[in-house]
């Protein structure tokens, strides 16, 4: 005997209880492969979830053709997860970082469900997860930043909290994420990343400087943040900075540079800019720009 139509799960706990006690197949699947447990998790019927699990419902039975969606994903997406949720301890962690799978962390982030994400992270799910080809993101933090950039005032209203949660949990910040944050699509992104993850080290820091100089249109945004975070201004002392930075930005930057030691090629650029009126130097820079 099977459960029959899944409409029995939409809040009809007593109907479900009668069927389960009568020996109905609690792992039956609809045409779309949805199971009673998936629907109960999606609808937030805690009693039904617990009843199904007690009668042998399989929380690791995949509910779509791509073999990644489990009941825990539905619960995460629709904010049905809380600390102590019965699905978390019985779900195999293959979905957490397994190749070709999708961590439920992604579903919590995609829907801006801070409570679901908090419960998953507290129980040891990774803030990094796996690269997710199904959604086209390299990691949950990548998804969070993109979501907040195109969905500032709608259903991703909790996305700032989600981003903070991922960073606080130690999410890895790739160079692509740093580069995206430099673009100033959402001003607080770079600040949050630098506050929680800091600057990258070694060659990655040099790469960040190169990426920053490729975003000269937003220099006034990223320059003070990078310098405040401790970036050596000498990494940014490139011809491109002197040639393209706006007047105020250039004066701000030169305050961090020992301009008396600038090579003649750079002094020449400053002199030319001063002559054509694209740069008005501070008084204490004047002598340095006289060749």
C-alpha positions as MATLAB code, in Angstrom:
seq = 'XXXXXXXXXXXXXXXXXXXXXXXXXXXXXXXXXXXXXXXXXXXXXXXXXXXXXXXXXXXXXXXXXXXXXXXXXXXXXXXXXXXXXXXXXXXXXXXXXXXXXXXXXXXXXXXXXXXXXXXXXXXXXXXXXXXXXXXXXXXXXXXXXXXXXXXXXXXXXXXXXXXXXXXXXXXXXXXXXXXXXXXXXXXXXXXXXXXXXXXXXXXXXXXXXXXXXXXXXXXXXXXXXXXXXXXXXXXXXXXXXXXXXXXXXXXXXXXXXXXXXXXXXXXXXXXXXXXXXXXXXXXXXXXXXXX';
ca = [
       0.000    0.000    0.000;
       1.262    3.465   -0.898;
       0.538    6.849    0.578;
      -1.555    7.764   -2.430;
      -1.930   11.430   -3.291;
       0.473   13.765   -1.492;
      -2.389   16.052   -0.563;
      -2.657   14.031    2.634;
       0.506   15.750    3.783;
      -0.696   19.312    3.475;
      -1.470   19.704    7.136;
      -3.495   16.487    7.450;
      -1.364   14.873   10.104;
      -4.058   12.474   11.286;
      -4.597   11.129    7.762;
      -0.879   10.577    7.457;
      -0.738    8.863   10.833;
      -3.506    6.444    9.883;
      -1.817    5.571    6.575;
       1.615    5.141    8.141;
       0.281    2.961   10.956;
      -1.538    0.851    8.379;
       1.746    0.063    6.678;
       1.618    2.489    3.753;
       4.832    3.008    1.787;
       6.303    6.141    3.352;
       8.934    6.363    0.602;
       6.539    6.466   -2.351;
       7.425    9.044   -4.994;
       5.228   11.157   -7.250;
       5.880   11.652  -10.969;
       8.285   14.455  -10.115;
       9.999   12.131   -7.592;
       8.792   14.141   -4.589;
       8.377   12.037   -1.471;
       5.975   12.548    1.447;
       8.973   13.570    3.567;
      10.036   16.217    1.032;
       6.560   17.759    0.996;
       6.230   17.659    4.769;
       9.638   19.349    5.085;
       8.718   21.963    2.500;
       5.455   22.794    4.229;
       7.008   22.915    7.680;
       4.834   20.190    9.180;
       7.203   19.182   11.966;
       4.951   16.489   13.377;
       4.556   14.909    9.953;
       8.315   14.941    9.382;
       8.933   13.235   12.710;
       6.143   10.713   12.093;
       7.500    9.800    8.669;
      11.047    9.407    9.976;
       9.764    7.213   12.816;
       8.077    4.975   10.233;
      11.201    4.572    8.132;
      11.021    7.462    5.659;
      14.392    7.841    3.956;
      15.776   11.386    4.359;
      18.511   10.537    1.825;
      16.205    9.525   -1.019;
      16.817   11.932   -3.897;
      13.722   13.747   -5.031;
      14.707   14.931   -8.485;
      16.250   13.441  -11.615;
      19.606   15.155  -11.063;
      20.023   13.323   -7.754;
      20.801   16.256   -5.504;
      17.532   17.400   -3.919;
      16.670   15.945   -0.535;
      14.025   16.870    2.056;
      16.610   18.973    3.879;
      16.939   21.176    0.789;
      13.213   21.911    0.808;
      13.336   22.683    4.513;
      16.304   25.025    4.042;
      14.730   26.867    1.127;
      11.430   27.540    2.853;
      12.888   28.472    6.251;
      11.723   25.267    7.908;
      15.057   24.514    9.524;
      15.771   25.492   13.094;
      18.295   24.278   15.626;
      17.281   20.785   16.600;
      15.471   20.074   13.339;
      15.085   16.317   13.000;
      16.252   16.251    9.370;
      19.750   17.600   10.023;
      21.217   14.695   12.038;
      19.765   11.986    9.766;
      20.863   13.519    6.456;
      24.105   12.067    5.090;
      26.818   14.683    4.679;
      27.541   13.639    1.108;
      25.337   16.537    0.047;
      27.450   18.997    2.032;
      30.537   18.985   -0.185;
      30.047   16.008   -2.494;
      30.944   16.489   -6.148;
      27.824   16.895   -8.277;
      25.625   17.439   -5.221;
      24.212   20.677   -3.841;
      24.666   21.679   -0.231;
      21.451   22.789    1.511;
      23.495   25.871    2.432;
      22.936   27.040   -1.154;
      19.157   26.810   -0.784;
      19.243   28.808    2.442;
      21.395   31.480    0.811;
      19.391   31.595   -2.423;
      16.180   32.255   -0.508;
      17.798   34.567    2.042;
      16.807   32.232    4.870;
      19.095   33.292    7.715;
      17.491   30.941   10.256;
      17.998   27.916    8.021;
      21.603   28.876    7.351;
      22.294   29.401   11.048;
      21.000   25.921   11.863;
      23.057   24.280    9.107;
      26.297   26.035   10.034;
      25.798   25.304   13.722;
      25.517   21.605   12.909;
      28.725   21.582   10.905;
      27.679   22.169    7.325;
      30.457   23.936    5.434;
      30.151   27.650    4.588;
      32.090   26.868    1.410;
      30.254   23.752    0.167;
      31.073   22.591   -3.368;
      31.100   24.442   -6.656;
      27.471   24.453   -7.749;
      26.997   23.980  -11.492;
      23.232   23.633  -11.007;
      22.945   27.261   -9.886;
      26.100   28.590  -11.541;
      27.976   29.726   -8.437;
      31.422   28.800   -7.198;
      30.432   28.841   -3.513;
      27.631   30.068   -1.200;
      29.399   33.396   -0.584;
      29.545   33.976   -4.338;
      25.787   33.342   -4.479;
      25.101   35.658   -1.523;
      26.982   38.571   -3.081;
      25.315   38.181   -6.462;
      21.868   37.812   -4.881;
      22.257   41.036   -2.940;
      23.530   42.909   -6.004;
      20.442   42.216   -8.123;
      17.847   41.855   -5.413;
      18.492   44.658   -2.974;
      14.972   45.310   -1.719;
      12.899   42.175   -2.279;
      12.980   38.588   -1.085;
      16.714   38.673   -0.335;
      16.069   41.111    2.513;
      18.066   38.891    4.880;
      21.018   38.562    2.526;
      23.273   40.909    4.512;
      22.792   38.723    7.566;
      23.432   35.664    5.408;
      26.653   37.186    4.050;
      27.846   38.073    7.537;
      27.051   34.556    8.744;
      29.093   32.942    5.970;
      32.068   35.246    6.579;
      31.898   34.732   10.337;
      31.878   30.969    9.739;
      35.167   31.300    7.853;
      33.965   31.183    4.247;
      36.880   31.280    1.807;
      37.058   34.515   -0.188;
      38.279   33.735   -3.684;
      40.011   36.305   -5.858;
      36.906   36.416   -8.023;
      34.850   37.457   -5.001;
      37.361   40.153   -4.049;
      37.287   41.414   -7.643;
      33.494   41.494   -7.704;
      33.409   43.444   -4.449;
      35.820   46.040   -5.892;
      33.201   47.022   -8.474;
      31.057   48.838   -5.886;
      27.763   47.267   -6.993;
      26.860   46.943   -3.327;
      29.198   49.237   -1.351;
      29.159   47.250    1.876;
      30.436   44.039    0.267;
      34.112   44.995    0.242;
      33.971   46.447    3.742;
      32.374   43.289    5.148;
      34.892   41.048    3.413;
      37.864   43.069    4.630;
      36.505   43.253    8.179;
      35.943   39.500    8.449;
      38.426   37.887    6.057;
      41.024   40.637    5.771;
      43.411   41.036    2.861;
      44.776   37.991    1.024;
      48.447   37.202    1.457;
      51.507   36.861   -0.763;
      50.894   36.555   -4.474;
      47.143   36.791   -3.935;
      47.610   40.254   -2.428;
      49.573   41.328   -5.507;
      46.789   39.922   -7.661;
      44.234   41.908   -5.660;
      46.212   45.091   -6.364;
      46.169   44.286  -10.091;
      42.446   43.597   -9.977;
      41.880   46.887   -8.153;
      43.800   48.873  -10.753;
      41.568   47.311  -13.411;
      38.587   48.986  -11.660;
      39.798   52.581  -11.876;
      36.247   53.914  -12.286;
      35.573   52.974   -8.662;
      38.935   53.955   -7.178;
      37.388   56.463   -4.789;
      35.432   53.554   -3.308;
      38.047   50.812   -2.931;
      41.233   52.809   -2.344;
      40.492   54.028    1.221;
      39.108   50.620    2.198;
      42.159   48.713    0.955;
      44.583   51.137    2.566;
      42.657   51.065    5.839;
      42.814   47.269    5.769;
      46.603   47.488    5.589;
      47.480   47.200    1.921;
      50.934   48.581    1.131;
      50.301   51.629   -1.105;
      53.441   50.765   -3.062;
      51.521   47.827   -4.566;
      49.217   50.405   -6.153;
      51.965   52.786   -7.248;
      51.662   52.029  -10.939;
      51.585   54.282  -13.989;
      47.893   53.487  -14.402;
      47.103   54.981  -11.007;
      48.981   58.200  -11.759;
      47.585   58.491  -15.271;
      43.908   57.702  -14.640;
      43.021   58.519  -11.026;
      40.724   61.481  -10.573;
      42.139   64.640   -9.049;
      40.922   64.123   -5.486;
      41.731   60.416   -5.503;
      45.248   61.052   -6.756;
      45.928   63.636   -4.055;
      44.584   61.231   -1.427;
      46.793   58.425   -2.715;
      49.945   60.555   -2.853;
      49.542   61.334    0.848;
      50.572   57.715    1.484;
      53.583   57.835   -0.840;
      57.034   59.308   -0.298;
      56.772   61.462   -3.399;
      60.379   62.662   -3.033;
      61.538   59.212   -4.130;
      59.196   58.879   -7.120;
      61.051   57.894  -10.298;
      61.336   60.529  -13.011;
      58.871   58.672  -15.266;
      56.148   59.037  -12.642;
      57.035   62.641  -11.873;
      56.760   63.328  -15.585;
      53.223   61.957  -15.663;
      52.262   64.192  -12.746;
      53.879   67.181  -14.390;
      51.977   66.585  -17.640;
      48.695   66.175  -15.788;
      49.338   69.363  -13.883;
      50.087   71.180  -17.119;
      46.931   70.030  -18.902;
      44.742   70.746  -15.877;
      43.652   67.177  -15.065;
      45.443   67.307  -11.729;
      45.788   70.141   -9.239;
      48.477   69.175   -6.773;
      48.543   69.873   -3.095;
      51.072   72.581   -2.217;
      53.447   70.127   -0.591;
      53.577   68.098   -3.842;
      54.565   71.057   -6.020;
      58.344   70.764   -5.728;
      58.275   67.089   -6.517;
      56.476   67.720   -9.787;
      58.905   70.333  -11.013;
      61.335   68.590  -13.328;
];
